[in-house]
Amino acid sequence: MTLKVRPYTLADYAGLLEVQREAFPPPFPEELWWQEEQIAAHVNTFPQGAMAAVVDGVIAGSATALLIKYDGKPHTWAEVSDNGWIQGSHQPDGDSLYGIDVCVRPSFRGQGVAKALYQARQQLVVELGLKRFLAGCRIPNFHEHADRMSADEYVERVVRGEIYDLVLSFMLKQGLRPLQVLHDYLEDEESLHKAVLVEWPNPNL
């Protein structure tokens, strides 16, 4: 198996759509999959942040990011991503790379695809001399504990290894650290619509 991460282009749209279809099958609404016009916006606005993970010639996963000036203020996914278009929120002189999505085809999970995409993002942070990588991290297991603890306590216990969270625990393994809980970040019943802003600081700064 050969796995490489490269920039995606509009010509990759069919492959990117297959990733979305497989990762988010019905009853997930098709209109929430990346549209061709959105992929074009990503490529035209910040091509370095548009990444495809390719396994033996097949697009197995994708990730999209933009640049922002990080000010520590709470925000939603829609605000930071310009509702997924990035054109209105990308700041070319930003100090932080902000990841707005990672998607891996279920048939390729467990093969290091997501890890490769995060490593490529970290490499981009270093190459561009940015201060950090940021992302709003889902906490899909939070709903199982929300009747007994706050989101902040939940995050602390996941960090200590007392609770396993499907997404946050993975992020921690990639060297990211939590900064703050974001409320009403994204419509996400498992996470009770919350997310954790996580950071990977540039080790060279």
N, C-alpha and C positions, 0 to 999 in steps of 0.2 A: 504494500500500500504506500502510495506517495501522497503526502498532504502538503499543500502550499497555500499561502494566503496572498492574494493579489487584489489590486483595485478592480471593482466591478464596473462595467460600462452598460450603456443602454442596450447593447447587443446581448447582454446576459439576462435580459428581463424574463425570458421564458424559463430559464433555469432558476432564477430567483423566485418566480411565481410557484414553481414546483416545490421549492423549500417551504413557502408559506402554506401551500395546499396540504402538504404532508404534516407540517407542524401544527396547523390550526384547521382541522377538518370540521365539517358541519357537526353541530349547529353553529359553530363560529361564523359570524356574518362575513360573507365574501367581500363586502365593501370595505372591510377593515384590513384586508391584505394590501400590501404595497401596490399602488397603481403605477402604470407605466410612466405617467407624468411626474409622479413623486420620485421615481428612480432617476428620471432625467434631471429633476431639480437637485437631487443629491450629487449627482455626477458633475453638474454644471457649477454648483455652489462651492463644494469642497470635495473634490475627487479623492484626495488622500484619505478622507474619512470613510469612504465607501469601499468596504472590503468583502471579498468572497473567499471562502475556504473551499478549495478544490481537492477532491480525493479521486485520484486516477481519472482525471478529466471531467468528473461530475461535480457540480456545485452542491456541496454538502451542508453549507451554512453561510450566513452573511451577517454583517454588522455595519451599522451606520453611526457616524459621529460628526460633531461640529465643534467649532471653537467658541468659547464664551469667556467673558471676564467674570471670574467668580467673585461674588460679593457676600456670600454666606446667607443670603435672604431665602426664605422658603419659596418654593415654586411648584408648579405642576408640570407633568409631562407635556401637556399641550402648549404651555407657555415656553418651555425651554426648547421644544422641538419645532415650534411654529406649526403645531398640529401635524407633525410628521413631514413637513415640506422643507424645513431648515432655512429656507431663503430669508425669512424675516427675522430669524434669531441668531444666525451665524455671524460671528464677529471676527473678521480676518485678523484683527490685532489682539485677539483674546489670549489669555494666559493659561487656559485650561482646555483639554480635550474632553468633551462630554459625549458619552455613548448613549444613544437613544434607543438602540435595540440590538439584540443578538438573537439569532434564530438558527437552530440546527435541525436538520431532518431527523425524525425519530430513528430511521433505519441506519443512521450514521452515529447515533449517540453512543458514548462510551469509547470513542476512538480518538479522543483528544482534539476534536474540532473546535469546541468552545474555548478550550485552553489556548489553542493556536491563535484564535481571533483576539483574545485578551493580550497575549504576548505581542501580537502585531501592533495593537493599540499602545501598549507600553513602549514599544520600540519607537513608535511615531512620536510619542511625548518626548523621548530623549532626542530624537533626530531634530525636532522642531524647537528644542530648548524650552518647552513649556513647563509650567510649575507642577502640573498634576494631570491625572486622568480622573474623571468623575463619572458617576452613573447613579441613577435612581434604581435601587435594588428592590425587587419584590420580596415579600416575606410570606410566602404562600402557606406556611404551617402556622402562622400567627393565630388564625381563627380557632385552632384547636386549644389555645391557651389564653385567649383574650378575656375569658370570664374570670381568670385568676390573676392577671398581671397586665400592666400597661405595655404599650409598644416599646417604650424605652427599656423597661426591665427585660422584656423578651429579647431585645437585641443584645443587652448585656449578657444574658444567660447563653445565648447562641455563641457570642464571642468567647465566653469561658468554656465552651464545649459541653455545657449541661443540657442543651437542647439542640437538636439537629433541624436545620431549615434547608429545604431543598435548594434554594437559590443563594441565600446569604452565606451558608456554610461553604458553598462552592466559591463564592467571591472571596471569602477570607483566605481560602487556600491559594488564591491567585495573588495574594499579598495586598489586597485592598482592606481598608479599615473604615468603620462607620464614623460619620461626622454628625448626622442629625436625622431624626425621624421627620419625614415629610407627610403631612396629612392631606387627604383628598388628592393624592398625586395622580392617580389613574383609576378608572373604573375596574376594580379587581376585588371580587367578593372574598376570595381566599385570604388576601392580605388586608381585608377590611378597608380597602381603598388607600392604604398607606404604603409608603416605601421608605427605604433607608438610603440616604445619600452616602455613597461610599467613595473613598479616595485612594488613589495610588500616587504618592508623591514622587517626583522625579528624583532618583537617588543621586544625580550629579549636581543638584542645586543645594 
